Structure formats: C-alpha cells, structure tokens
Amino acid sequence: MNTPTLRQLEYFLAVADNLSFHKAAESCHVTQPTLSDGLKNLEDLLGTKLFERTKRDVSLTAAGEELILPARDIVVRAEDFVQMARARKEPFTGKLTLGVIPTIAPYLLPSLLPALQKKFTALDLQLKEDVTAQLLAALDQRKIDVVLMAFPYDTPGIKQMKLWSEPFVIAMPGTKTVMDTHATINDLSKHNIMLLEDGHCLRDHALAACRLQPGQQRTFGATSLTNLIQMVQHGYGATLLPAMAVDPKTMPRGVTIQRFSNPQPSRQIGLAWRQGNPREKEFRQLGEMIAKMHEER
C-alpha cells in the first residue's frame, strides 16, 4: 500500500496552519508550484480533497479538518525520532528555537546569548519574541522548541521548570533614583497605576501579585516596558516593573524606583516545553544555566 511522504504531510500542515499556499510555500522553503503538486499527489493518494481553494481564500474540507491531528502526530513523531538520536550523540547541537516574552527578552538575552554561543559552539540557536499566548501556540504547533516565560500561567500538556522568583517594584515620577523607604501593597492606592495592554501576561501577573482590581488602572496601548517608563517620566502616573527591567544606572531622570517590603509581590521566571519532547534533558540544563547566570548578575 502506498503511504504519504513526510514532505507531503508537512505541505498539508503548512497550508492548514497558514490557510495560504504562498505563505505555506515560504515556510517550507519551496516554490508554490512544488507545494501545490505535492498536495495534489497527496489528495490523489488519499482519494479525497483536503482544501477548498478560491481566488480569495483557502479553507479546509471536512476531511482536511479530520486529518490534521493524525498528520501532525506522524510528523512530530518523526521529528522526535531524529531529535532523540541526536540528543544521544551530543546535546546542544543542531537547531534549537527559543521563544522569549517581551518583558524578559531585552533584559536577559544580551548576557544569555553570548554565553550560549561560547559554551555550545555547535548549537544553531533561533529566537522568537512574542506574547505568551502566541509562543505557547507556536510550541504546541512545534514551530518552537522551548519558551522562556513568566508564571503563573496555565499550560496544559506543557512541562514547566521554575527558575527563580522575580519581585515587582514601583516606578513613579520623582527626582530620586531609588526611594529610601519600602512600599506595601496598600501604598498602590496612592498612585495612578498604568499597565501594559491586554495580551501581556505581565499585566495579569501584576494584577494578581499586587491584588489590584481589573478596571481600576489605566491601560495604554504600550507593548513594551520602555514605553511605560517614558509615560512615567512624563508624569502620567506610576507603573509596576519586574526587577530585571530596573537598572538605577540607566533609569531616565524623572523616574523614581521604590521596592516593596517583604513579602514582595512577584512573578516566577521559567521554561516551558512540550511534554514528551526528547530534548527535555537539554532544556533542563539550559534552565540551570540561565538560573545560574541570573544569580551571578
């Protein structure tokens, strides 16, 4: 009995994920005619259409919808088979795609990347920066291997490795760089607290850790902590920052930092990867290295 090739199944999944033959061909690094021919051969082999295609859009047929999960399972098992063999030979070789959330990437990657490149010379490290929900979706779709993120976050089917607890601080308009006194949660009522827009897990973590009620803060269309700091600098209000984003030497004038007294509100920094990934040992080693680097900062 003839069976589909892995390449044909990869074409099928690429079109299903993108609902675009053009984007799917780009992601598979082939021409569009090559991808279309591969899909036609697959449909002929299966005896059913997988997609409905018009001039404007592409959609899955009922058969296509039903066959996505088994096709993805076959491709993933084949990838795991290769990764398992490589991991037994030598860890940290070949391609590894690391997802990082925006409230970690600019503060940790400048020191992490050179260290990884120096220690693992055979590692082809690829980076993907995005909000948590998008990174976990990419992890589920096997587009990335492991995510450096903040917790708590519900991740069914995903392994979590907590690395350290990171406290929040208050950034407010002021002339001092750092306040001499420590704040309490109750002190937040004195400030007009600004937070990142919806979609950033930092917003949810700040609300939960500081026991703030949704809707009582100002939300700006800011997608970075840098933008929020600029808003503070110009007197629009105060904000909550993770400790890694605070360097008194580089904090702009007009912004004062105040730390909390114990117990400090915090978020957890850690790694997440797909359950059953044969590179789990590598990911745990990576996590230990990141935690050690953070401790030595």
N, C-alpha and C positions, 0 to 999 in steps of 0.2 A: 504493500500500500504506500502510495506517495504521501509524504508529510511536508508541511510548510518548513521553510528555512527560517533560521533566527532572523536573518536580514528582512525577510518578508514580514515577520511579526513586528519587528522594530519599525518598519514603514507604517504598518497598520496602527501601532500605538502612537506614533508621532503625529499622524493625521488626526487620530481620535483626541489627542491632547490639545492640538492647536486648532482643529477644525479649519485648516488651511493647508492646501497642498504645497503652496510656496514656502510657508514657514516650516512645514514638516521636512521638506527637501533640504532647507538650510540647516535644520537641526541634525539631520542625518548626513550632512556634507556630501550630498549627491545632487544631480540635476533633477528638475521636476519631471522630465520625461522618464528618467530612470526609475524614480519613485512610483510614477503612475503605472509603468509597465510591471513593476514588482507587485503592486497591489492588484492589478488585473490578473496576473498569474495566480495570486493567492485566492482571489474570488473564483477563478475558474477551477482551482483545485478544490475549494470548499463547496462549490456549486451554489453559492449564494452571494448576493450583493452586501457589502459592508457599509457603503456610504451612498447617500443621495447627494448628487452634485448639480448645482445650478450655476448660472453666471455670477450670482451674488453670494452664495454661501454653500457650505458643506455641512451635512448633518449625518449622524449615524442611523442606519436602519435598525430595526428591532434585532436582527441577527447580530449586527455590529455591537450593539449595546450588550448583548448576552455574552459575546465572545471576548470582551475587553479583559475581564478578570483572569480567565484562564490563559489568555495570551500573555498578559503581564507576568503571571506566575511562572510561565515557561521561560521568559526572557530573564527574569530575576534569578531563577534557579541556575540558569546557565552562567550569569554574571557571578553569582555566589560561588559556583564551582571553580571558576577561574581565580577569583579572589582568595579562596581557601588554599589553592595550590601555591599562589604567590606568597601568601602570608606564612606558609610553612617554610618556604625557601628563604625569604628575607623580609622582615617587616619594614614599613615605611619606604616602599619602593613603588614606582608607577604613579598613577594619578589618584589624587585624593581631593575631593571638593568639599570645602569647609564653608558652611553658611554662618554668618555673623549678623546679629541685630545691630541697628544703627546706634543704639545707646551704649554699645560696647566697642564696636569696630575702631573708631578713631582714637580710642584711649588705650587699647590693648595691642592692636595689630602692629603699630610701629616698633614695639620691642619684641613681639612674638615672632613676626615673620623672619627677621634676620637670624634669630636663634634657631628656628626650624630649618632654614636654608643651610646654616652652618653645620647642624648636627645630622641632618638627613639629606645628604647631597643627591641621592637617587630619587628623592620624592618630588613629584610634579604636583605642587600644591595650587589648586584653583580656588578662588574666593567668590562668594556670592553674598552681597549685603542686601537685606530686605527685612521687613517686619516679621514678627514671629509666625503669624498665621501662614504667610506665604512661604516661609522657609520650611515649615513643617509639612505643608502640602507638597513642596518640591522633594522633601525627604521621603514622603510616602510614595511619590512617583519615581523614586530612585534617580532623581536628577542631581541630588547632592548626597554626600555620604554621612556627614555629621554636622551638628549645629551647635555653635557656642551661643548660649542664650541666657535668659533670666527666668527664675522660677519664683513663686508657684505658677504652674501652667499645666493644664490638663493635657496629657499626651498619651491617649490610649494606643497600645501597640508599639509604643516607643520607650526605649530604655533611657533612664535619666541617671546622670552622675553629678551630684552636687559637689562643687569645688570649694566655695567659701561664701560667707555671708557678708554682703556689702551694705553699709549703712547709708541712709539718706541724710542730706544736710539742707539747710535753708539758704537760698541765695536771695538777698534783698537789696534795695537801693541803700547806699550808705558810703561813708568816707573811709571807714576802716576796712582792712583786708579781711581780717578774721575777728569775730566778736570774742571778748574775753569770757563771757558767760555762756552757759549751755542752755538750750531751749528745751521745752517739754512739748508734748503733743497739744496741750491746751493753748500754748502760745501761738499756734497757727491761726487761731480765730482773730488775731490782731492784724493779720496780713490779707491782702487781696491775692490769693494763690492762683497762679497761671499754670496750666498743664499743656502737654502736647495734645495734638488732635487724636480722635478715636482711631484705633488700629495699632497704636503703640502700646506694648504691654507695660511699659514704664508708667503710663498713666494709671492703669489698673493696679499696679503694684503700689504706687504712691497712695492711691485712694484707700487701698486695703491696709497698708502698713501704718498709715497715719490716721486711720479711722475717719477719713473725710467722706462726706455725703456727696454722691454724684449730683451735679447741677448747681452746687454752691461755689464752683470755681469758674474762672474764665478760661475758655478753651480757644487757643489761637490756631490758625492753620499752619503752625510751625511743625516741621518734620524733623527738626534737629534741636539738640540742646543748645547749640551755638546761637540759634535764633532766639530761644527763650532767654538766654543770658543777655542778649542785646536788648530785649524788651525790659528786663530788669534794670539794665544800665540806664535806660531812658525813662525810668520812673513809672512804668505801667503797673508794677506790682512785684510780688515775690514768687519764687518757684522752688520746687524740690528737685535736687540734683543727686545722682548717685555719687558716692565718694570718688570713684575713679575719674569723674569728669571735673574734679576740683583740684586745681594746682594754684596755690596762692601766688606763685611767681608769674603766672600767665593770666590770672584773672584780670579783666579790664577794670580800669578805675571807675568808681561809682557803684561797684558791686561788693557787698559785704557778705561773708560766709559765716553762718552760725551752726555749730554742731549740736546734736541732741544729747541730753543726759541719758544714762542707761535706765531701762532697756531701750536701745536705739531702734527706731523703725528701719527696716532693711528689706532687701531682696536677696535671693540666692543666685549665684552665678554657677553655671554648669554646662555640661554637654548632653546632647540627646542624639540617639541614633536608632535606626530601625531594629526592632527585636529580631534576633536570629542572624544579624549581619556577621559574617565570618571574620570581620576585621575588628571585632569587639575588643580584643586584647590590645590592638594598636590604639584604639580610641581611648581606652583607659590609661595607657601610657602617655598619650597626648594630654589627657586631662591632668595627670600627675605633674607633667612638665609645666603646663600653664599655671597650675596652682602654686608650684614652687617659684616660678618667675614672679607671680603676683606677691608672694610672701617676701621676696627679696627686693622688691621695689622700694 
